[in-house]
């Protein structure tokens, strides 16, 4: 029988924070291509949704 690791809320929040930092770094880089900017905004919005869900315990 294999024991599965269930990440704690802190683990999930930390991972989401790292995603947000990576998105912020990408946004700060020189390219301002419209499609790329929209993708980064969508990723940031999804990270916010994931963060709310993690904090609320879902």
Phi and psi in radians as a Rosetta constraint file:
Dihedral C 1 N 2 CA 2 C 2 CIRCULARHARMONIC -1.693 0.35
Dihedral N 2 CA 2 C 2 N 3 CIRCULARHARMONIC 2.311 0.35
Dihedral C 2 N 3 CA 3 C 3 CIRCULARHARMONIC -1.512 0.35
Dihedral N 3 CA 3 C 3 N 4 CIRCULARHARMONIC 2.239 0.35
Dihedral C 3 N 4 CA 4 C 4 CIRCULARHARMONIC -1.699 0.35
Dihedral N 4 CA 4 C 4 N 5 CIRCULARHARMONIC 2.410 0.35
Dihedral C 4 N 5 CA 5 C 5 CIRCULARHARMONIC -1.500 0.35
Dihedral N 5 CA 5 C 5 N 6 CIRCULARHARMONIC 2.157 0.35
Dihedral C 5 N 6 CA 6 C 6 CIRCULARHARMONIC -1.809 0.35
Dihedral N 6 CA 6 C 6 N 7 CIRCULARHARMONIC 2.015 0.35
Dihedral C 6 N 7 CA 7 C 7 CIRCULARHARMONIC -1.085 0.35
Dihedral N 7 CA 7 C 7 N 8 CIRCULARHARMONIC 2.516 0.35
Dihedral C 7 N 8 CA 8 C 8 CIRCULARHARMONIC -1.321 0.35
Dihedral N 8 CA 8 C 8 N 9 CIRCULARHARMONIC 2.933 0.35
Dihedral C 8 N 9 CA 9 C 9 CIRCULARHARMONIC -1.023 0.35
Dihedral N 9 CA 9 C 9 N 10 CIRCULARHARMONIC -0.696 0.35
Dihedral C 9 N 10 CA 10 C 10 CIRCULARHARMONIC -1.079 0.35
Dihedral N 10 CA 10 C 10 N 11 CIRCULARHARMONIC -0.696 0.35
Dihedral C 10 N 11 CA 11 C 11 CIRCULARHARMONIC -1.078 0.35
Dihedral N 11 CA 11 C 11 N 12 CIRCULARHARMONIC -0.773 0.35
Dihedral C 11 N 12 CA 12 C 12 CIRCULARHARMONIC -1.147 0.35
Dihedral N 12 CA 12 C 12 N 13 CIRCULARHARMONIC -0.788 0.35
Dihedral C 12 N 13 CA 13 C 13 CIRCULARHARMONIC -1.095 0.35
Dihedral N 13 CA 13 C 13 N 14 CIRCULARHARMONIC -0.709 0.35
Dihedral C 13 N 14 CA 14 C 14 CIRCULARHARMONIC -1.092 0.35
Dihedral N 14 CA 14 C 14 N 15 CIRCULARHARMONIC -0.762 0.35
Dihedral C 14 N 15 CA 15 C 15 CIRCULARHARMONIC -1.096 0.35
Dihedral N 15 CA 15 C 15 N 16 CIRCULARHARMONIC -0.712 0.35
Dihedral C 15 N 16 CA 16 C 16 CIRCULARHARMONIC -1.146 0.35
Dihedral N 16 CA 16 C 16 N 17 CIRCULARHARMONIC -0.708 0.35
Dihedral C 16 N 17 CA 17 C 17 CIRCULARHARMONIC -1.033 0.35
Dihedral N 17 CA 17 C 17 N 18 CIRCULARHARMONIC -0.698 0.35
Dihedral C 17 N 18 CA 18 C 18 CIRCULARHARMONIC -1.146 0.35
Dihedral N 18 CA 18 C 18 N 19 CIRCULARHARMONIC -0.671 0.35
Dihedral C 18 N 19 CA 19 C 19 CIRCULARHARMONIC -1.061 0.35
Dihedral N 19 CA 19 C 19 N 20 CIRCULARHARMONIC -0.777 0.35
Dihedral C 19 N 20 CA 20 C 20 CIRCULARHARMONIC -1.107 0.35
Dihedral N 20 CA 20 C 20 N 21 CIRCULARHARMONIC -0.730 0.35
Dihedral C 20 N 21 CA 21 C 21 CIRCULARHARMONIC -1.066 0.35
Dihedral N 21 CA 21 C 21 N 22 CIRCULARHARMONIC -0.741 0.35
Dihedral C 21 N 22 CA 22 C 22 CIRCULARHARMONIC -1.106 0.35
Dihedral N 22 CA 22 C 22 N 23 CIRCULARHARMONIC -0.718 0.35
Dihedral C 22 N 23 CA 23 C 23 CIRCULARHARMONIC -1.109 0.35
Dihedral N 23 CA 23 C 23 N 24 CIRCULARHARMONIC -0.767 0.35
Dihedral C 23 N 24 CA 24 C 24 CIRCULARHARMONIC -1.080 0.35
Dihedral N 24 CA 24 C 24 N 25 CIRCULARHARMONIC -0.703 0.35
Dihedral C 24 N 25 CA 25 C 25 CIRCULARHARMONIC -1.113 0.35
Dihedral N 25 CA 25 C 25 N 26 CIRCULARHARMONIC -0.724 0.35
Dihedral C 25 N 26 CA 26 C 26 CIRCULARHARMONIC -1.115 0.35
Dihedral N 26 CA 26 C 26 N 27 CIRCULARHARMONIC -0.690 0.35
Dihedral C 26 N 27 CA 27 C 27 CIRCULARHARMONIC -1.183 0.35
Dihedral N 27 CA 27 C 27 N 28 CIRCULARHARMONIC -0.560 0.35
Dihedral C 27 N 28 CA 28 C 28 CIRCULARHARMONIC -1.337 0.35
Dihedral N 28 CA 28 C 28 N 29 CIRCULARHARMONIC -0.282 0.35
Dihedral C 28 N 29 CA 29 C 29 CIRCULARHARMONIC -1.232 0.35
Dihedral N 29 CA 29 C 29 N 30 CIRCULARHARMONIC 2.904 0.35
Dihedral C 29 N 30 CA 30 C 30 CIRCULARHARMONIC -1.121 0.35
Dihedral N 30 CA 30 C 30 N 31 CIRCULARHARMONIC -0.510 0.35
Dihedral C 30 N 31 CA 31 C 31 CIRCULARHARMONIC -1.254 0.35
Dihedral N 31 CA 31 C 31 N 32 CIRCULARHARMONIC 2.300 0.35
Dihedral C 31 N 32 CA 32 C 32 CIRCULARHARMONIC -2.153 0.35
Dihedral N 32 CA 32 C 32 N 33 CIRCULARHARMONIC 0.587 0.35
Dihedral C 32 N 33 CA 33 C 33 CIRCULARHARMONIC -1.073 0.35
Dihedral N 33 CA 33 C 33 N 34 CIRCULARHARMONIC 2.299 0.35
Dihedral C 33 N 34 CA 34 C 34 CIRCULARHARMONIC -0.961 0.35
Dihedral N 34 CA 34 C 34 N 35 CIRCULARHARMONIC -0.854 0.35
Dihedral C 34 N 35 CA 35 C 35 CIRCULARHARMONIC -1.089 0.35
Dihedral N 35 CA 35 C 35 N 36 CIRCULARHARMONIC -0.675 0.35
Dihedral C 35 N 36 CA 36 C 36 CIRCULARHARMONIC -1.187 0.35
Dihedral N 36 CA 36 C 36 N 37 CIRCULARHARMONIC -0.740 0.35
Dihedral C 36 N 37 CA 37 C 37 CIRCULARHARMONIC -1.098 0.35
Dihedral N 37 CA 37 C 37 N 38 CIRCULARHARMONIC -0.738 0.35
Dihedral C 37 N 38 CA 38 C 38 CIRCULARHARMONIC -1.105 0.35
Dihedral N 38 CA 38 C 38 N 39 CIRCULARHARMONIC -0.707 0.35
Dihedral C 38 N 39 CA 39 C 39 CIRCULARHARMONIC -1.099 0.35
Dihedral N 39 CA 39 C 39 N 40 CIRCULARHARMONIC -0.748 0.35
Dihedral C 39 N 40 CA 40 C 40 CIRCULARHARMONIC -1.149 0.35
Dihedral N 40 CA 40 C 40 N 41 CIRCULARHARMONIC -0.671 0.35
Dihedral C 40 N 41 CA 41 C 41 CIRCULARHARMONIC -1.116 0.35
Dihedral N 41 CA 41 C 41 N 42 CIRCULARHARMONIC -0.753 0.35
Dihedral C 41 N 42 CA 42 C 42 CIRCULARHARMONIC -1.078 0.35
Dihedral N 42 CA 42 C 42 N 43 CIRCULARHARMONIC -0.707 0.35
Dihedral C 42 N 43 CA 43 C 43 CIRCULARHARMONIC -1.130 0.35
Dihedral N 43 CA 43 C 43 N 44 CIRCULARHARMONIC -0.707 0.35
Dihedral C 43 N 44 CA 44 C 44 CIRCULARHARMONIC -1.146 0.35
Dihedral N 44 CA 44 C 44 N 45 CIRCULARHARMONIC -0.718 0.35
Dihedral C 44 N 45 CA 45 C 45 CIRCULARHARMONIC -1.103 0.35
Dihedral N 45 CA 45 C 45 N 46 CIRCULARHARMONIC -0.723 0.35
Dihedral C 45 N 46 CA 46 C 46 CIRCULARHARMONIC -1.157 0.35
Dihedral N 46 CA 46 C 46 N 47 CIRCULARHARMONIC -0.671 0.35
Dihedral C 46 N 47 CA 47 C 47 CIRCULARHARMONIC -1.081 0.35
Dihedral N 47 CA 47 C 47 N 48 CIRCULARHARMONIC -0.695 0.35
Dihedral C 47 N 48 CA 48 C 48 CIRCULARHARMONIC -1.131 0.35
Dihedral N 48 CA 48 C 48 N 49 CIRCULARHARMONIC -0.718 0.35
Dihedral C 48 N 49 CA 49 C 49 CIRCULARHARMONIC -1.090 0.35
Dihedral N 49 CA 49 C 49 N 50 CIRCULARHARMONIC -0.795 0.35
Dihedral C 49 N 50 CA 50 C 50 CIRCULARHARMONIC -1.105 0.35
Dihedral N 50 CA 50 C 50 N 51 CIRCULARHARMONIC -0.682 0.35
Dihedral C 50 N 51 CA 51 C 51 CIRCULARHARMONIC -1.119 0.35
Dihedral N 51 CA 51 C 51 N 52 CIRCULARHARMONIC -0.804 0.35
Dihedral C 51 N 52 CA 52 C 52 CIRCULARHARMONIC -1.022 0.35
Dihedral N 52 CA 52 C 52 N 53 CIRCULARHARMONIC -0.758 0.35
Dihedral C 52 N 53 CA 53 C 53 CIRCULARHARMONIC -1.128 0.35
Dihedral N 53 CA 53 C 53 N 54 CIRCULARHARMONIC -0.699 0.35
Dihedral C 53 N 54 CA 54 C 54 CIRCULARHARMONIC -1.156 0.35
Dihedral N 54 CA 54 C 54 N 55 CIRCULARHARMONIC -0.731 0.35
Dihedral C 54 N 55 CA 55 C 55 CIRCULARHARMONIC -1.197 0.35
Dihedral N 55 CA 55 C 55 N 56 CIRCULARHARMONIC -0.600 0.35
Dihedral C 55 N 56 CA 56 C 56 CIRCULARHARMONIC -1.442 0.35
Dihedral N 56 CA 56 C 56 N 57 CIRCULARHARMONIC -0.079 0.35
Dihedral C 56 N 57 CA 57 C 57 CIRCULARHARMONIC 1.441 0.35
Dihedral N 57 CA 57 C 57 N 58 CIRCULARHARMONIC 0.519 0.35
